[in-house]
Every structure is written in structure tokens, then in C-alpha cells.
């Protein structure tokens, strides 16, 4: 019988209690934790912009995309599955 393994998109997010998140965070280097926060902030900033954008909004979106790329570079260096997506 063949088993079908779930793809990343099929996984259901499960909330992590704050104490467990703190224990996980304590095992990560500080620069990786900061990159995770920066990536999350950059994704929210990128998704904030909706179509047709004026030149200032395009520049702000590009700045957020570059911040996301920098944070993802740090995260990927630590572990290949850590980079954050969500830029549609």
C-alpha cells in the first residue's frame, strides 16, 4: 500500500503556546530570531499594498521586498526550511 505524504500546503497550522515558543526561541541564535521577526514584518508590509500603486507605494513595496530577501537569506543559511513566503 502506498502512502501519500502531505505537501507543505496541506499542513494545518497549529497554535503554539507561548511557553513552548519561548523554549524554541531560546535554542535559536539571536540574529536568526531577529531575521524571523524582520521577515514576518516585511511580509505584512508587502501584502499591505494593493494594485495600482503610485511611485511612492512602489518604492515602499520594493523596500519591504528587499528587507524580506535579506531576512530570508539569514533564515535560509540557518536552515533551508525557515525562509518566509507569502508575497503572492
N, C-alpha and C positions, 0 to 999 in steps of 0.2 A: 504494500500500500504506500503510495507516495504522499508525502506531507507537503503542504503548501505553507511556506513561511510568510508571515505578514511583511509587507513592504513598509517603508517609513511612513507613507501617507496613511496606511491603515491603522497605525497605532493610535490609541486613545490617550490623550494627555490625562495624567492623574495628578491631583494636587499633592504637593509635598509639604508636610508640616514644617513650621519654621525651625524647630529644633533640629530636624533631620537636615534641612537645607544649611543650617549653620555648621553642622558636623561635616557635611560635604565641602562647604566653603573653606573650612579650616584645613582641609587637605590640599587645596589648590594654592599655588603661588599668588601673591598679591597682584602682580601685573596681569595674570590671567583673569582674576576676578574683576579687575578694573576693565579689561577688554570686554568681558561679558556684559558689564553694565553699559559700556560705551556702545556696543553693538545693539543692544536692546533699545537704547535711546535713539540711535541712528535709524533703526528700522521704523520706529514710531514717527520720527521726523520725515522720513522718505514717504511713508504711506499717508501722511497728512496732506500732501499736495495732490490735487486732482486736476484733470485736464483743463482746458487751455491755460498755460502758465505765462505770466508776464516774465520779462527778463530777470527781474529780481528773484521771483519764485524759482525760476530755472536754476539760477546761481545758488540759491539756498538748498535746493534739492541736490545739486551736484556736490555741494559741500557735505551734506549728510551722507551721500553715497560714498564719498572718499573717506569719511570717518568710519563708515561701516566696513569698507575694504581694509582699512588699517587695523581695525579691531579683529576682523575675521582672519587676518594674516597672523596675528598673535595667537588667536584661538586655534587655528589650524596647525601652527607649529607645536602647540602643546598636545593636541590630539586631533586627528583628521575629522572626527565627527562633531566637533564643537562649533564650527562656524555657523553663524545665524543667517537664515534666509528671510524671505518674505518681502522681496522688493518687486513683486509682480511685474 
